[in-house]
Structure formats: structure tokens, C-alpha cells
Amino acid sequence: MSQASHELRVPCLPDCSRRGFLQRTTTASLAVVLGSSIVDAGESSREDVPCGVDLESLREDISEGPEVLVARAVAAGWRVVGDETVLNRPETWQRDLAVALERHRVELAAIEAVVDLGRVTFASSSPVVRRGVVRRLEIAIGRARRLRCRHLLVVPGLLPAGEPPGVVGRRVAGLLAECRVRAARAGMRIVIERIARRSDQLELARDQGRADA
């Protein structure tokens, strides 16, 4: 069976993963949540992540390691694979996966870069917090390079209360732009995901749009 036929049958990354509760954003929703400057700067959404087969879906035995799983994916015609658990795996597993991906010239679809669930990070006024965002992104770039991965998943965290929406929006846009540039220099792209259950983020962005109109 050809790779093209696989891509018609298999979703990019299944929602049964540990990030299944996150809402996948579209380019249109990014314009509302983060401001049009982010979209204009070339940000990506989940739809831009290359489709790949989930390595765990290929497992036939509990003892099988990355080499066996990646080889099985290649034999089935895949050039991109997904592994939602990779960053929770032992270092030995991650090293073995990196070796297998390099040997077979296969790409890992995406990994988490900066995922902040329930904290103010990209929108924070604290220089310490914002430097931490960049530091975590740089660490993720190093991991992604070893794992032949070009897409970095980012959840920008919560928006703070009690600040002018326009100021907050510009702060978020500025830090996302810096992260995008750093990723691009490494040959990678930022992929934005939004926390589905925090609808107040969307309302705040709408308020910002009315204030700027």
C-alpha cells in the first residue's frame, strides 16, 4: 500500500493521546485569540503538522523498542511518525528513537516545546517568567534536532486579569514572534495550541479587538 493511501486513512495525531483534551486551533481562530500579527508572521496550527503514523499503533509486543517500530513504519510506507509519549520516556528510549529516525531518514511529526496549562507565561509582565519561556524553547529545539522533528507545540498559557487587553496582546505577540524567529533559525516551526476549557482567553482577545477598533 502506498504512503498516499495511508494518509487518507490515518489521522495526523489521534485525539486519544495525552493531549487529546486540547483544542486544535485553526489559522482563523489564531487571528482572534492572538491577534492578526501572529498569523501574518507565519505561525502554524495543528493542521500544518505533517501526518504520520503513531508508533504505538504499530506495536505487536511490549518489548519492542524504537528501532523495531520505526522500521515497521518505513516498511508500511511512512516517512513521518508520531510518538506522543517520547518526552516521558527514559533517556535510553529517546536516544534509541533518535538513532532509529536517523538511520531510516524518518521525521518525527511534533514534540512539546512550551506547554503551560493553568499558568500565565507568554502574557506575563515578569522578565523572569518570559526568559523561562525562551529557555524552555531552546531546550525543546535541542531535543527536536536530535529527534529529526521540525514542529514545536506551544500552549501560550493563560492571560492575566486586571491589565489592559491591548498591552497584554502586544506582549504575547512579541514573545511569540521571538520564539518563532528562534525556531526558524533552527529550521523549525511553532505550532500553536489553545487550552479548550479556558474560554476567557477568547473573550479577552475579543475585548482587545473592540478596544483597538
Backbone as JSON Lines, residues from 0, in Angstrom:
{"i":0,"aa":"M","n":[0.85,-1.2,0.0],"ca":[0.0,0.0,0.0],"c":[0.88,1.24,0.0]}
{"i":1,"aa":"S","n":[0.52,2.24,-0.76],"ca":[1.34,3.44,-0.89],"c":[1.21,4.35,0.32]}
{"i":2,"aa":"Q","n":[2.19,5.25,0.45],"ca":[2.12,6.22,1.55],"c":[0.9,7.11,1.41]}
{"i":3,"aa":"A","n":[0.58,7.48,0.17],"ca":[-0.57,8.36,-0.04],"c":[-1.85,7.73,0.47]}
{"i":4,"aa":"S","n":[-2.01,6.4,0.22],"ca":[-3.23,5.76,0.68],"c":[-3.28,5.71,2.19]}
{"i":5,"aa":"H","n":[-2.13,5.57,2.86],"ca":[-2.1,5.63,4.32],"c":[-2.59,6.98,4.81]}
{"i":6,"aa":"E","n":[-2.18,8.05,4.14],"ca":[-2.53,9.37,4.61],"c":[-4.02,9.65,4.5]}
{"i":7,"aa":"L","n":[-4.7,8.89,3.63],"ca":[-6.15,9.05,3.52],"c":[-6.87,8.37,4.68]}
{"i":8,"aa":"R","n":[-6.24,7.33,5.25],"ca":[-6.92,6.55,6.26],"c":[-6.57,6.95,7.69]}
{"i":9,"aa":"V","n":[-5.39,7.46,7.91],"ca":[-4.9,7.64,9.27],"c":[-4.84,9.11,9.63]}
{"i":10,"aa":"P","n":[-5.41,9.53,10.75],"ca":[-5.34,10.93,11.16],"c":[-3.92,11.32,11.55]}
{"i":11,"aa":"C","n":[-3.64,12.63,11.58],"ca":[-2.29,13.1,11.87],"c":[-1.81,12.6,13.22]}
{"i":12,"aa":"L","n":[-2.5,12.97,14.28],"ca":[-2.16,12.52,15.62],"c":[-3.47,12.29,16.36]}
{"i":13,"aa":"P","n":[-3.77,11.08,16.77],"ca":[-5.1,10.77,17.29],"c":[-5.42,11.48,18.59]}
{"i":14,"aa":"D","n":[-6.72,11.79,18.8],"ca":[-7.16,12.52,19.98],"c":[-7.14,11.67,21.24]}
{"i":15,"aa":"C","n":[-6.8,10.39,21.14],"ca":[-6.74,9.56,22.34],"c":[-5.41,9.77,23.07]}
{"i":16,"aa":"S","n":[-4.58,10.66,22.57],"ca":[-3.3,10.92,23.21],"c":[-3.49,11.72,24.48]}
{"i":17,"aa":"R","n":[-2.35,11.93,25.2],"ca":[-2.45,12.67,26.46],"c":[-2.75,14.13,26.23]}
{"i":18,"aa":"R","n":[-2.67,14.62,24.99],"ca":[-3.08,15.99,24.72],"c":[-4.44,16.04,24.05]}
{"i":19,"aa":"G","n":[-5.22,14.94,24.14],"ca":[-6.5,14.9,23.48],"c":[-7.48,15.93,23.96]}
{"i":20,"aa":"F","n":[-7.28,16.44,25.21],"ca":[-8.22,17.43,25.75],"c":[-7.93,18.83,25.23]}
{"i":21,"aa":"L","n":[-6.84,19.02,24.49],"ca":[-6.53,20.34,23.95],"c":[-7.27,20.56,22.64]}
{"i":22,"aa":"Q","n":[-7.78,21.74,22.47],"ca":[-8.48,22.08,21.23],"c":[-7.49,22.47,20.16]}
{"i":23,"aa":"R","n":[-7.62,21.87,18.96],"ca":[-6.74,22.19,17.86],"c":[-7.19,23.52,17.25]}
{"i":24,"aa":"T","n":[-6.25,24.46,17.11],"ca":[-6.6,25.77,16.56],"c":[-6.45,25.78,15.06]}
{"i":25,"aa":"T","n":[-7.2,26.69,14.43],"ca":[-7.06,26.92,13.01],"c":[-6.44,28.29,12.81]}
{"i":26,"aa":"T","n":[-6.0,28.58,11.6],"ca":[-5.42,29.88,11.33],"c":[-6.41,30.99,11.63]}
{"i":27,"aa":"A","n":[-7.7,30.74,11.34],"ca":[-8.71,31.76,11.6],"c":[-8.84,32.04,13.08]}
{"i":28,"aa":"S","n":[-8.84,30.99,13.91],"ca":[-9.0,31.21,15.34],"c":[-7.78,31.87,15.94]}
{"i":29,"aa":"L","n":[-6.62,31.64,15.36],"ca":[-5.41,32.32,15.85],"c":[-5.54,33.82,15.69]}
{"i":30,"aa":"A","n":[-6.18,34.25,14.61],"ca":[-6.34,35.68,14.41],"c":[-7.17,36.3,15.51]}
{"i":31,"aa":"V","n":[-8.13,35.54,16.07],"ca":[-8.97,36.05,17.14],"c":[-8.25,35.99,18.48]}
{"i":32,"aa":"V","n":[-7.6,34.84,18.76],"ca":[-7.02,34.63,20.08],"c":[-5.74,35.42,20.28]}
{"i":33,"aa":"L","n":[-4.89,35.45,19.26],"ca":[-3.56,36.01,19.44],"c":[-3.3,37.29,18.65]}
{"i":34,"aa":"G","n":[-4.22,37.68,17.79],"ca":[-4.01,38.89,17.02],"c":[-3.48,38.57,15.63]}
{"i":35,"aa":"S","n":[-3.86,39.38,14.65],"ca":[-3.51,39.09,13.27],"c":[-2.01,39.13,13.03]}
{"i":36,"aa":"S","n":[-1.25,39.85,13.86],"ca":[0.19,39.93,13.65],"c":[0.85,38.57,13.78]}
{"i":37,"aa":"I","n":[0.3,37.7,14.64],"ca":[0.87,36.37,14.79],"c":[0.66,35.56,13.53]}
{"i":38,"aa":"V","n":[-0.54,35.63,12.97],"ca":[-0.83,34.89,11.75],"c":[0.02,35.42,10.6]}
{"i":39,"aa":"D","n":[0.12,36.75,10.52],"ca":[0.91,37.34,9.45],"c":[2.38,36.95,9.55]}
{"i":40,"aa":"A","n":[2.83,36.66,10.77],"ca":[4.22,36.29,10.97],"c":[4.5,34.84,10.58]}
{"i":41,"aa":"G","n":[3.47,34.1,10.21],"ca":[3.68,32.75,9.71],"c":[3.51,31.66,10.74]}
{"i":42,"aa":"E","n":[2.71,31.9,11.79],"ca":[2.5,30.86,12.79],"c":[1.73,29.69,12.18]}
{"i":43,"aa":"S","n":[1.94,28.52,12.74],"ca":[1.3,27.31,12.26],"c":[0.28,26.82,13.27]}
{"i":44,"aa":"S","n":[-0.67,26.03,12.79],"ca":[-1.61,25.37,13.67],"c":[-1.48,23.87,13.47]}
{"i":45,"aa":"R","n":[-2.27,23.08,14.2],"ca":[-2.16,21.62,14.13],"c":[-2.34,21.1,12.71]}
{"i":46,"aa":"E","n":[-3.12,21.82,11.9],"ca":[-3.34,21.39,10.52],"c":[-2.06,21.41,9.71]}
{"i":47,"aa":"D","n":[-1.04,22.15,10.18],"ca":[0.23,22.26,9.45],"c":[1.23,21.19,9.83]}
{"i":48,"aa":"V","n":[0.93,20.4,10.87],"ca":[1.84,19.33,11.28],"c":[1.72,18.19,10.28]}
{"i":49,"aa":"P","n":[2.85,17.69,9.76],"ca":[2.78,16.6,8.77],"c":[2.13,15.35,9.36]}
{"i":50,"aa":"C","n":[1.32,14.7,8.57],"ca":[0.66,13.48,9.03],"c":[1.68,12.36,9.18]}
{"i":51,"aa":"G","n":[1.51,11.59,10.22],"ca":[2.4,10.46,10.46],"c":[1.68,9.38,11.22]}
{"i":52,"aa":"V","n":[2.22,8.18,11.18],"ca":[1.61,7.06,11.89],"c":[2.11,7.05,13.33]}
{"i":53,"aa":"D","n":[1.2,6.81,14.27],"ca":[1.56,6.7,15.68],"c":[2.36,5.42,15.9]}
{"i":54,"aa":"L","n":[3.57,5.56,16.41],"ca":[4.42,4.38,16.59],"c":[3.77,3.34,17.49]}
{"i":55,"aa":"E","n":[3.07,3.78,18.52],"ca":[2.45,2.83,19.44],"c":[1.37,2.0,18.75]}
{"i":56,"aa":"S","n":[0.77,2.54,17.71],"ca":[-0.25,1.78,16.98],"c":[0.36,0.62,16.2]}
{"i":57,"aa":"L","n":[1.68,0.63,16.02],"ca":[2.37,-0.43,15.28],"c":[2.93,-1.51,16.19]}
{"i":58,"aa":"R","n":[2.83,-1.3,17.48],"ca":[3.42,-2.25,18.43],"c":[2.7,-3.59,18.39]}
{"i":59,"aa":"E","n":[3.48,-4.66,18.34],"ca":[2.95,-6.02,18.37],"c":[3.35,-6.75,19.65]}
{"i":60,"aa":"D","n":[4.39,-6.23,20.32],"ca":[4.86,-6.86,21.55],"c":[5.37,-5.78,22.5]}
{"i":61,"aa":"I","n":[5.15,-5.96,23.79],"ca":[5.51,-4.96,24.79],"c":[7.01,-4.68,24.8]}
{"i":62,"aa":"S","n":[7.82,-5.64,24.38],"ca":[9.27,-5.49,24.45],"c":[9.87,-4.75,23.26]}
{"i":63,"aa":"E","n":[9.08,-4.44,22.26],"ca":[9.61,-3.82,21.05],"c":[10.07,-2.39,21.31]}
{"i":64,"aa":"G","n":[11.26,-2.07,20.83],"ca":[11.83,-0.75,21.01],"c":[11.67,0.12,19.78]}
{"i":65,"aa":"P","n":[12.22,1.33,19.83],"ca":[12.07,2.28,18.72],"c":[12.55,1.75,17.38]}
{"i":66,"aa":"E","n":[13.67,1.02,17.35],"ca":[14.2,0.53,16.08],"c":[13.18,-0.35,15.37]}
{"i":67,"aa":"V","n":[12.56,-1.25,16.1],"ca":[11.56,-2.15,15.51],"c":[10.35,-1.36,15.02]}
{"i":68,"aa":"L","n":[9.88,-0.42,15.84],"ca":[8.68,0.33,15.48],"c":[8.92,1.23,14.28]}
{"i":69,"aa":"V","n":[10.06,1.91,14.26],"ca":[10.35,2.8,13.13],"c":[10.54,1.99,11.85]}
{"i":70,"aa":"A","n":[11.24,0.88,11.95],"ca":[11.43,0.02,10.78],"c":[10.09,-0.48,10.24]}
{"i":71,"aa":"R","n":[9.19,-0.79,11.15],"ca":[7.86,-1.26,10.73],"c":[7.09,-0.14,10.03]}
{"i":72,"aa":"A","n":[7.24,1.09,10.52],"ca":[6.58,2.23,9.87],"c":[7.13,2.44,8.46]}
{"i":73,"aa":"V","n":[8.44,2.36,8.32],"ca":[9.07,2.53,7.0],"c":[8.61,1.43,6.04]}
{"i":74,"aa":"A","n":[8.56,0.2,6.52],"ca":[8.11,-0.91,5.69],"c":[6.68,-0.71,5.2]}
{"i":75,"aa":"A","n":[5.88,0.01,5.99],"ca":[4.49,0.29,5.61],"c":[4.38,1.52,4.72]}
{"i":76,"aa":"G","n":[5.5,2.18,4.44],"ca":[5.48,3.32,3.53],"c":[5.45,4.68,4.17]}
{"i":77,"aa":"W","n":[5.68,4.76,5.48],"ca":[5.62,6.05,6.18],"c":[7.0,6.7,6.22]}
{"i":78,"aa":"R","n":[7.03,8.03,6.05],"ca":[8.25,8.81,6.21],"c":[8.16,9.76,7.4]}
{"i":79,"aa":"V","n":[6.98,9.84,8.02],"ca":[6.76,10.65,9.21],"c":[6.07,9.78,10.24]}
{"i":80,"aa":"V","n":[6.52,9.87,11.51],"ca":[5.91,9.09,12.59],"c":[5.56,10.02,13.74]}
{"i":81,"aa":"G","n":[4.67,9.58,14.59],"ca":[4.3,10.33,15.77],"c":[4.51,9.5,17.02]}
{"i":82,"aa":"D","n":[4.91,10.15,18.1],"ca":[5.03,9.47,19.39],"c":[4.71,10.48,20.47]}
{"i":83,"aa":"E","n":[3.49,10.44,20.98],"ca":[3.04,11.39,21.99],"c":[3.71,11.19,23.34]}
{"i":84,"aa":"T","n":[4.36,10.06,23.52],"ca":[4.94,9.74,24.83],"c":[6.44,9.99,24.88]}
{"i":85,"aa":"V","n":[7.04,10.43,23.81],"ca":[8.5,10.41,23.71],"c":[9.19,11.19,24.83]}
{"i":86,"aa":"L","n":[8.66,12.36,25.22],"ca":[9.33,13.17,26.23],"c":[9.14,12.61,27.64]}
{"i":87,"aa":"N","n":[8.24,11.65,27.8],"ca":[8.07,10.97,29.09],"c":[8.84,9.66,29.15]}
{"i":88,"aa":"R","n":[9.48,9.3,28.07],"ca":[10.25,8.06,28.02],"c":[11.61,8.25,28.68]}
{"i":89,"aa":"P","n":[12.24,7.14,29.1],"ca":[13.61,7.22,29.62],"c":[14.57,7.76,28.56]}
{"i":90,"aa":"E","n":[15.7,8.28,29.03],"ca":[16.69,8.83,28.1],"c":[17.16,7.79,27.1]}
{"i":91,"aa":"T","n":[17.27,6.54,27.54],"ca":[17.73,5.49,26.63],"c":[16.74,5.29,25.48]}
{"i":92,"aa":"W","n":[15.44,5.36,25.79],"ca":[14.42,5.23,24.74],"c":[14.54,6.39,23.76]}
{"i":93,"aa":"Q","n":[14.69,7.6,24.27],"ca":[14.8,8.75,23.4],"c":[16.03,8.66,22.51]}
{"i":94,"aa":"R","n":[17.15,8.2,23.07],"ca":[18.37,8.05,22.26],"c":[18.17,6.98,21.18]}
{"i":95,"aa":"D","n":[17.55,5.87,21.56],"ca":[17.31,4.8,20.58],"c":[16.38,5.28,19.48]}
{"i":96,"aa":"L","n":[15.38,6.08,19.85],"ca":[14.47,6.61,18.84],"c":[15.22,7.55,17.9]}
{"i":97,"aa":"A","n":[16.06,8.41,18.45],"ca":[16.82,9.34,17.61],"c":[17.7,8.58,16.62]}
{"i":98,"aa":"V","n":[18.34,7.52,17.08],"ca":[19.18,6.7,16.2],"c":[18.35,6.05,15.11]}
{"i":99,"aa":"A","n":[17.18,5.51,15.48],"ca":[16.33,4.84,14.5],"c":[15.8,5.83,13.46]}
{"i":100,"aa":"L","n":[15.41,7.02,13.9],"ca":[14.91,8.02,12.96],"c":[16.01,8.45,11.99]}
{"i":101,"aa":"E","n":[17.22,8.61,12.51],"ca":[18.35,8.98,11.65],"c":[18.68,7.88,10.66]}
{"i":102,"aa":"R","n":[18.71,6.66,11.13],"ca":[19.08,5.53,10.28],"c":[18.1,5.37,9.12]}
{"i":103,"aa":"H","n":[16.81,5.53,9.42],"ca":[15.79,5.31,8.4],"c":[15.38,6.61,7.69]}
{"i":104,"aa":"R","n":[15.99,7.73,8.1],"ca":[15.68,9.03,7.5],"c":[14.18,9.34,7.6]}
{"i":105,"aa":"V","n":[13.66,9.17,8.81],"ca":[12.25,9.4,9.1],"c":[12.13,10.62,10.01]}
{"i":106,"aa":"E","n":[11.05,11.36,9.85],"ca":[10.81,12.58,10.64],"c":[9.79,12.31,11.74]}
{"i":107,"aa":"L","n":[10.03,12.86,12.93],"ca":[9.03,12.83,14.0],"c":[8.1,14.02,13.8]}
{"i":108,"aa":"A","n":[6.8,13.79,13.87],"ca":[5.81,14.81,13.5],"c":[5.95,16.08,14.34]}
{"i":109,"aa":"A","n":[5.94,15.96,15.67],"ca":[5.97,17.14,16.53],"c":[6.32,16.73,17.95]}
{"i":110,"aa":"I","n":[6.87,17.68,18.72],"ca":[7.07,17.48,20.15],"c":[6.6,18.72,20.89]}
{"i":111,"aa":"E","n":[6.4,18.57,22.2],"ca":[6.02,19.71,23.02],"c":[7.23,20.62,23.23]}
{"i":112,"aa":"A","n":[7.01,21.91,23.14],"ca":[8.07,22.87,23.43],"c":[7.74,23.6,24.72]}
{"i":113,"aa":"V","n":[6.81,24.54,24.67],"ca":[6.38,25.27,25.86],"c":[4.9,24.99,26.05]}
{"i":114,"aa":"V","n":[4.56,24.18,27.03],"ca":[3.17,23.83,27.3],"c":[2.84,24.27,28.71]}
{"i":115,"aa":"D","n":[2.06,25.33,28.84],"ca":[1.74,25.9,30.14],"c":[0.24,25.78,30.38]}
{"i":116,"aa":"L","n":[-0.15,24.79,31.16],"ca":[-1.55,24.57,31.48],"c":[-1.85,25.19,32.84]}
{"i":117,"aa":"G","n":[-2.61,26.29,32.84],"ca":[-3.03,26.88,34.1],"c":[-2.09,27.94,34.65]}
{"i":118,"aa":"R","n":[-1.13,28.42,33.84],"ca":[-0.21,29.46,34.32],"c":[-0.15,30.61,33.32]}
{"i":119,"aa":"V","n":[0.18,31.79,33.82],"ca":[0.42,32.94,32.95],"c":[1.89,32.92,32.56]}
{"i":120,"aa":"T","n":[2.18,32.81,31.28],"ca":[3.57,32.72,30.84],"c":[3.86,33.71,29.71]}
{"i":121,"aa":"F","n":[3.39,33.43,28.51],"ca":[3.66,34.33,27.39],"c":[3.12,35.74,27.66]}
{"i":122,"aa":"A","n":[2.03,35.83,28.4],"ca":[1.42,37.13,28.69],"c":[1.94,37.76,29.96]}
{"i":123,"aa":"S","n":[2.9,37.11,30.62],"ca":[3.38,37.61,31.9],"c":[4.19,38.9,31.74]}
{"i":124,"aa":"S","n":[4.05,39.79,32.71],"ca":[4.86,41.02,32.73],"c":[6.21,40.79,33.41]}
{"i":125,"aa":"S","n":[6.44,39.58,33.94],"ca":[7.67,39.27,34.64],"c":[8.78,38.89,33.67]}
{"i":126,"aa":"P","n":[9.9,39.6,33.66],"ca":[11.03,39.22,32.8],"c":[11.56,37.82,33.11]}
{"i":127,"aa":"V","n":[11.5,37.43,34.38],"ca":[11.99,36.11,34.76],"c":[11.15,35.02,34.1]}
{"i":128,"aa":"V","n":[9.83,35.18,34.15],"ca":[8.93,34.2,33.53],"c":[9.15,34.16,32.02]}
{"i":129,"aa":"R","n":[9.3,35.31,31.43],"ca":[9.45,35.37,29.97],"c":[10.8,34.79,29.52]}
{"i":130,"aa":"R","n":[11.84,35.01,30.3],"ca":[13.12,34.38,29.98],"c":[13.01,32.85,30.11]}
{"i":131,"aa":"G","n":[12.2,32.41,31.07],"ca":[11.98,30.98,31.23],"c":[11.32,30.36,30.01]}
{"i":132,"aa":"V","n":[10.39,31.1,29.38],"ca":[9.74,30.62,28.16],"c":[10.78,30.39,27.07]}
{"i":133,"aa":"V","n":[11.65,31.36,26.88],"ca":[12.68,31.25,25.84],"c":[13.64,30.12,26.16]}
{"i":134,"aa":"R","n":[14.0,29.97,27.43],"ca":[14.91,28.91,27.83],"c":[14.32,27.53,27.54]}
{"i":135,"aa":"R","n":[13.04,27.37,27.84],"ca":[12.39,26.08,27.56],"c":[12.28,25.82,26.07]}
{"i":136,"aa":"L","n":[12.04,26.88,25.29],"ca":[12.0,26.72,23.84],"c":[13.35,26.24,23.32]}
{"i":137,"aa":"E","n":[14.44,26.83,23.81],"ca":[15.78,26.45,23.35],"c":[16.07,24.98,23.69]}
{"i":138,"aa":"I","n":[15.64,24.54,24.87],"ca":[15.82,23.14,25.25],"c":[15.04,22.24,24.3]}
{"i":139,"aa":"A","n":[13.8,22.64,23.97],"ca":[12.97,21.86,23.06],"c":[13.58,21.8,21.67]}
{"i":140,"aa":"I","n":[14.21,22.89,21.23],"ca":[14.86,22.9,19.92],"c":[15.98,21.87,19.88]}
{"i":141,"aa":"G","n":[16.73,21.78,20.98],"ca":[17.79,20.77,21.05],"c":[17.24,19.37,20.98]}
{"i":142,"aa":"R","n":[16.15,19.11,21.7],"ca":[15.51,17.79,21.65],"c":[14.99,17.5,20.25]}
{"i":143,"aa":"A","n":[14.34,18.49,19.67],"ca":[13.74,18.31,18.35],"c":[14.81,18.01,17.3]}
{"i":144,"aa":"R","n":[15.95,18.66,17.42],"ca":[17.03,18.42,16.45],"c":[17.51,16.97,16.53]}
{"i":145,"aa":"R","n":[17.64,16.47,17.76],"ca":[18.09,15.08,17.91],"c":[17.05,14.1,17.38]}
{"i":146,"aa":"L","n":[15.76,14.48,17.47],"ca":[14.67,13.58,17.07],"c":[14.17,13.83,15.66]}
{"i":147,"aa":"R","n":[14.91,14.6,14.87],"ca":[14.52,14.88,13.48],"c":[13.08,15.39,13.42]}
{"i":148,"aa":"C","n":[12.82,16.41,14.22],"ca":[11.47,16.97,14.35],"c":[11.53,18.46,14.04]}
{"i":149,"aa":"R","n":[10.59,18.95,13.23],"ca":[10.61,20.35,12.82],"c":[9.45,21.17,13.37]}
{"i":150,"aa":"H","n":[8.53,20.54,14.1],"ca":[7.35,21.25,14.59],"c":[7.31,21.19,16.12]}
{"i":151,"aa":"L","n":[7.22,22.37,16.74],"ca":[7.25,22.51,18.19],"c":[5.89,22.98,18.68]}
{"i":152,"aa":"L","n":[5.25,22.2,19.53],"ca":[3.93,22.54,20.04],"c":[4.04,23.54,21.18]}
{"i":153,"aa":"V","n":[3.24,24.6,21.11],"ca":[3.25,25.65,22.13],"c":[1.84,25.91,22.62]}
{"i":154,"aa":"V","n":[1.64,25.87,23.93],"ca":[0.41,26.35,24.57],"c":[0.8,27.6,25.34]}
{"i":155,"aa":"P","n":[0.38,28.78,24.89],"ca":[0.91,30.03,25.47],"c":[0.49,30.32,26.9]}
{"i":156,"aa":"G","n":[-0.3,29.47,27.52],"ca":[-0.71,29.71,28.9],"c":[-1.9,30.64,29.0]}
{"i":157,"aa":"L","n":[-2.16,31.14,30.21],"ca":[-3.33,31.96,30.47],"c":[-3.01,33.44,30.3]}
{"i":158,"aa":"L","n":[-4.06,34.21,30.13],"ca":[-3.93,35.66,30.09],"c":[-4.19,36.22,31.49]}
{"i":159,"aa":"P","n":[-3.42,37.2,31.94],"ca":[-3.59,37.74,33.29],"c":[-4.81,38.64,33.39]}
{"i":160,"aa":"A","n":[-5.37,38.72,34.55],"ca":[-6.51,39.61,34.79],"c":[-6.01,40.97,35.27]}
{"i":161,"aa":"G","n":[-6.8,42.01,35.0],"ca":[-6.51,43.32,35.55],"c":[-5.54,44.16,34.77]}
{"i":162,"aa":"E","n":[-5.14,43.73,33.57],"ca":[-4.26,44.53,32.73],"c":[-4.99,44.93,31.47]}
{"i":163,"aa":"P","n":[-4.61,46.06,30.86],"ca":[-5.25,46.47,29.6],"c":[-5.07,45.41,28.52]}
{"i":164,"aa":"P","n":[-6.13,44.98,27.88],"ca":[-6.02,43.91,26.88],"c":[-5.03,44.23,25.76]}
{"i":165,"aa":"G","n":[-4.97,45.48,25.34],"ca":[-4.05,45.83,24.27],"c":[-2.6,45.61,24.67]}
{"i":166,"aa":"V","n":[-2.27,45.95,25.9],"ca":[-0.9,45.76,26.4],"c":[-0.56,44.28,26.46]}
{"i":167,"aa":"V","n":[-1.5,43.49,27.0],"ca":[-1.28,42.05,27.12],"c":[-1.1,41.43,25.74]}
{"i":168,"aa":"G","n":[-1.97,41.8,24.81],"ca":[-1.89,41.24,23.47],"c":[-0.56,41.51,22.79]}
{"i":169,"aa":"R","n":[-0.07,42.73,22.94],"ca":[1.22,43.06,22.33],"c":[2.37,42.28,22.97]}
{"i":170,"aa":"R","n":[2.25,42.05,24.28],"ca":[3.28,41.3,24.98],"c":[3.32,39.85,24.49]}
{"i":171,"aa":"V","n":[2.13,39.23,24.35],"ca":[2.05,37.86,23.86],"c":[2.6,37.79,22.44]}
{"i":172,"aa":"A","n":[2.17,38.72,21.6],"ca":[2.6,38.71,20.2],"c":[4.11,38.87,20.1]}
{"i":173,"aa":"G","n":[4.68,39.73,20.92],"ca":[6.12,39.96,20.87],"c":[6.92,38.73,21.24]}
{"i":174,"aa":"L","n":[6.5,38.04,22.32],"ca":[7.24,36.87,22.77],"c":[7.06,35.7,21.79]}
{"i":175,"aa":"L","n":[5.84,35.55,21.25],"ca":[5.63,34.51,20.26],"c":[6.48,34.76,19.01]}
{"i":176,"aa":"A","n":[6.59,36.03,18.62],"ca":[7.41,36.36,17.46],"c":[8.88,36.01,17.72]}
{"i":177,"aa":"E","n":[9.37,36.29,18.94],"ca":[10.75,35.94,19.28],"c":[10.95,34.44,19.23]}
{"i":178,"aa":"C","n":[9.99,33.69,19.78],"ca":[10.09,32.23,19.74],"c":[10.06,31.72,18.31]}
{"i":179,"aa":"R","n":[9.22,32.32,17.49],"ca":[9.14,31.9,16.08],"c":[10.47,32.1,15.37]}
{"i":180,"aa":"V","n":[11.1,33.24,15.62],"ca":[12.38,33.53,14.98],"c":[13.44,32.53,15.42]}
{"i":181,"aa":"R","n":[13.5,32.25,16.72],"ca":[14.48,31.28,17.23],"c":[14.25,29.9,16.64]}
{"i":182,"aa":"A","n":[12.98,29.5,16.52],"ca":[12.67,28.21,15.93],"c":[13.06,28.18,14.45]}
{"i":183,"aa":"A","n":[12.76,29.26,13.73],"ca":[13.07,29.32,12.3],"c":[14.57,29.22,12.05]}
{"i":184,"aa":"R","n":[15.36,29.83,12.92],"ca":[16.82,29.74,12.77],"c":[17.31,28.3,12.88]}
{"i":185,"aa":"A","n":[16.56,27.48,13.62],"ca":[16.91,26.07,13.78],"c":[16.23,25.19,12.75]}
{"i":186,"aa":"G","n":[15.52,25.81,11.79],"ca":[14.81,25.05,10.76],"c":[13.52,24.45,11.25]}
{"i":187,"aa":"M","n":[12.89,25.07,12.27],"ca":[11.68,24.53,12.87],"c":[10.56,25.56,12.85]}
{"i":188,"aa":"R","n":[9.35,25.09,13.15],"ca":[8.18,25.96,13.16],"c":[7.43,25.8,14.47]}
{"i":189,"aa":"I","n":[6.84,26.9,14.92],"ca":[5.99,26.89,16.11],"c":[4.57,26.49,15.71]}
{"i":190,"aa":"V","n":[3.99,25.59,16.48],"ca":[2.6,25.17,16.27],"c":[1.8,25.56,17.51]}
{"i":191,"aa":"I","n":[0.81,26.41,17.35],"ca":[0.04,26.92,18.47],"c":[-1.13,26.0,18.81]}
{"i":192,"aa":"E","n":[-1.28,25.7,20.1],"ca":[-2.46,25.02,20.6],"c":[-3.04,25.85,21.74]}
{"i":193,"aa":"R","n":[-4.36,25.85,21.84],"ca":[-5.03,26.63,22.88],"c":[-5.76,25.69,23.83]}
{"i":194,"aa":"I","n":[-5.78,26.06,25.12],"ca":[-6.48,25.26,26.11],"c":[-7.98,25.37,25.87]}
{"i":195,"aa":"A","n":[-8.61,24.27,25.59],"ca":[-10.01,24.3,25.18],"c":[-10.92,24.84,26.27]}
{"i":196,"aa":"R","n":[-10.58,24.58,27.53],"ca":[-11.51,24.91,28.62],"c":[-11.38,26.34,29.11]}
{"i":197,"aa":"R","n":[-10.43,27.11,28.57],"ca":[-10.24,28.48,29.03],"c":[-10.88,29.45,28.04]}
{"i":198,"aa":"S","n":[-12.19,29.5,28.01],"ca":[-12.88,30.36,27.06],"c":[-12.66,31.83,27.37]}
{"i":199,"aa":"D","n":[-12.22,32.16,28.61],"ca":[-11.99,33.56,28.95],"c":[-10.85,34.15,28.11]}
{"i":200,"aa":"Q","n":[-9.94,33.31,27.62],"ca":[-8.9,33.82,26.74],"c":[-9.51,34.42,25.48]}
{"i":201,"aa":"L","n":[-10.46,33.71,24.91],"ca":[-11.11,34.17,23.69],"c":[-11.88,35.46,23.93]}
{"i":202,"aa":"E","n":[-12.58,35.55,25.07],"ca":[-13.34,36.76,25.37],"c":[-12.41,37.95,25.55]}
{"i":203,"aa":"L","n":[-11.27,37.74,26.21],"ca":[-10.33,38.82,26.41],"c":[-9.79,39.31,25.08]}
{"i":204,"aa":"A","n":[-9.5,38.37,24.17],"ca":[-9.0,38.75,22.85],"c":[-10.05,39.54,22.09]}
{"i":205,"aa":"R","n":[-11.32,39.17,22.24],"ca":[-12.38,39.92,21.56],"c":[-12.48,41.33,22.12]}
{"i":206,"aa":"D","n":[-12.33,41.45,23.46],"ca":[-12.35,42.79,24.06],"c":[-11.21,43.64,23.49]}
{"i":207,"aa":"Q","n":[-10.05,43.0,23.3],"ca":[-8.91,43.71,22.75],"c":[-9.22,44.21,21.34]}
{"i":208,"aa":"G","n":[-9.87,43.36,20.56],"ca":[-10.22,43.75,19.2],"c":[-11.15,44.93,19.16]}
{"i":209,"aa":"R","n":[-12.14,44.96,20.1],"ca":[-13.07,46.1,20.13],"c":[-12.34,47.37,20.58]}
{"i":210,"aa":"A","n":[-11.38,47.21,21.54],"ca":[-10.67,48.39,22.05],"c":[-9.77,48.99,20.97]}
{"i":211,"aa":"D","n":[-9.2,48.1,20.12],"ca":[-8.28,48.59,19.1],"c":[-9.0,49.12,17.87]}
{"i":212,"aa":"A","n":[-10.32,48.81,17.75],"ca":[-11.06,49.22,16.55],"c":[-11.25,50.76,16.53]}
